[in-house]
Amino acid sequence: MSSVTRVATRLTTRVRQRERGAALVELAIALPLLMVVLFGAIDFGRAFRTAMIVTNAARAGAQFGSQTSINSGNTTQMIATANQVLSANGLASGPATTAQRLCQCADDAGNFTGTTPTNTCTSAACPTGHLVVSVTVTATRTFSTITRVPGLPTSVTITRGATARAQ
């Protein structure tokens, strides 16, 4: 082996060792940023899933209340229906779910003339029009992140409501 070849081999070996060290430094700098992006994406997916579950729970409660005029007054069962959806998806604990019934009188042109008390929600309460009964269910849950990033909140309250007209 000639002296030129030996010198070239030593230089190549030194360059490779420096490159390995540079790659390690680049990884040490980039890895924390990549981890923040990874856990941020996981948190976003979890928050989106929670929002979908809370939306579906509110819709299920409103759907129960809108089936009949008798169900529209059963706010306890509307709340129980929404809470069943939340519990089935692992969101059993959290702020209370609410439900309410709204009774309005409407004329043939579609103008609403005001609300009537929910205990007198009968067609006799609207002598000049027809009765429109709707129910609204509101479900709320608190979402907590797994990633703690300074300057960003670690928990978010997700509230969704659904309104349906009773049959």
QUIGIFEN-V694741 format. One line per field, one symbol per residue. phi: phi as a letter, one per 30 degrees, with the letter a starting at -180 (. if undefined). psi: psi as a letter, one per 20 degrees, with the letter a starting at -180 (. if undefined). burial: + if it has 9 or more other ideal C-beta (glycine too) atoms within 8 Angstrom, else -. A space follows every 50 residues. Layout:
phi: ???
psi: ???
burial: ???
This chain:
phi: .dddddddddddddddddddddddddddddeddddddddddddddddddd dddddddddddddddddbddddccddddddddddddddcicdcleddbbb cbcbcbcddiddckccdddcdbdddbdcabdccbbbcbcbbcccdcccce jcdcbbccbbbbbbddd
psi: prhghgghgggggggghhhghhhgggghghghghgggghghggggggggg hgghghggggghgghigrhghhimhghgghgghgggghjjlgqaqqqqqq pppqpqaiijppjrqqqhilmrhiimhjbqpopqqpppqpqpppqipopp iqqiqppopqqppqpq.
burial: -----+-----------------------------+--++-++--++--+ +-++++++++++++++--+-+++++-+++-+++++++---+-----+-+- +++++++-----+--+-+--+---++--+-+++++++++++++-+-+--- ------++-+++-+-+-
